[in-house]
Amino acid sequence: MALIALKRSHIIAAAAMTALVAACATSSGQAAPPIAGPAPVPAPETGPITYATSGHGGIDAWRAAFSEKALAAGHDRDVVKSVLSGISPLELWLGSAFQPAKTGIEDQAEFAKPIWDYLRVPMSNSRISTGASRLAENPALFDALEAAYNVDREAIVAIWGMETSFGAVKGNFDAPNVLANMAVEGRRKSLAERELLSIIKILEQGDADRDDLIAGWAGAMGHTQFMPSTFIAYAEDFDGDGKKDIWENEADALASTANYLANSGYTLNQPWGIEVLAPTGFDFSLADGNERRVETWSGAGLVPARGGAFNTGGANYAELWLPAGAEGPKYLLFNNFKAFKTYNNADSYAFAVGLSGDAMGGQTGPVASWPTHLTPLTVAEIKILQAELNARGFDAGVVDGIPGRRTKGALQAFQKSKGLVADGYPTKQALSAVMGSPVVGVASSTN
């Protein structure tokens, strides 16, 4: 009991001393030490995101509206702000020298050049030799790509060459800034805004960092020029490092392209096209965009231009295509050609991919010569042809300057009605023949 009393007296004395020290500190004007505790958490930022002005009223107004739209759609506030901060007007899109025609089909080589001129770059010695070298440098990578995606290596490398000359010209624009400028310019606003939302999603998913987003003038990114929405759908982390790096990692970029082609219907070891020879008197109106069995084409007299039997790798159907009319090279086109066109819907682009890929693999074409004595129509002249065919009751469809299947079909129908070779090739000679015939009725030029 005495021991307990002694301990209690010590405790009381210690408490008294503590109180005395505290009183002295207070009386001397010194504050008592603060009581430790958790730091206050700032309230999250709400309301519209504020940005420094870009110096362009149109960009600032558009950004405010688009930013609210992105937030309302549930996107991360910090990511939205990082994407839209620092955007500024580009002379290319919003400058005083901007001309809408510069992005029109008149300026697209796929439509503006004769096919033999268009092919000069993709079939150049430097392009083909570089592509062949890339194939030889890393056979293990291409073995793995073919095994994973069932896409021929030559097709992958040909697209790589077409899009950025094997990474040499990937572009140096900031993708969000390009797309923002495109949206403000207005003609492709919906497309640009959809692609910007895809960029936001890419960052939210951690598939790329903000500084990675380098693009060409229209927002396509990386070694094989993926738009952001295409990245979302098809980009691959082929080396397993946790990022889908289509900008600096060639394996990721080429795997992404292979994945895109595979999902577009490409089949390994099947041809994209086979060059053929036609017999005298062949009915070229059969080059009408319709697919027929290979046996049907063989029965009509078509044979491979390189000799031998048709080797299609199991493909049973093809359409006959005359890239330069009845006097030029002739091709049976298979499903892989359609897969190329998902990358760029122009026949000439897909043709260049197929031809250059074959050449990189050692088979240069075409065998037949190009009919350079003929004069293909310009885009403006094709519009005239389309209007004139429509006026004569041959349905060429929309007057847009693009000589697609419908325009060629209308020209073929006209040629057949006049007893001409019905190849549908739009040349100055063909236009003269159409304009020299009477107008039998008036049809809408935009049906």
Disulfide bonds with the S-S distance in Angstrom:
none
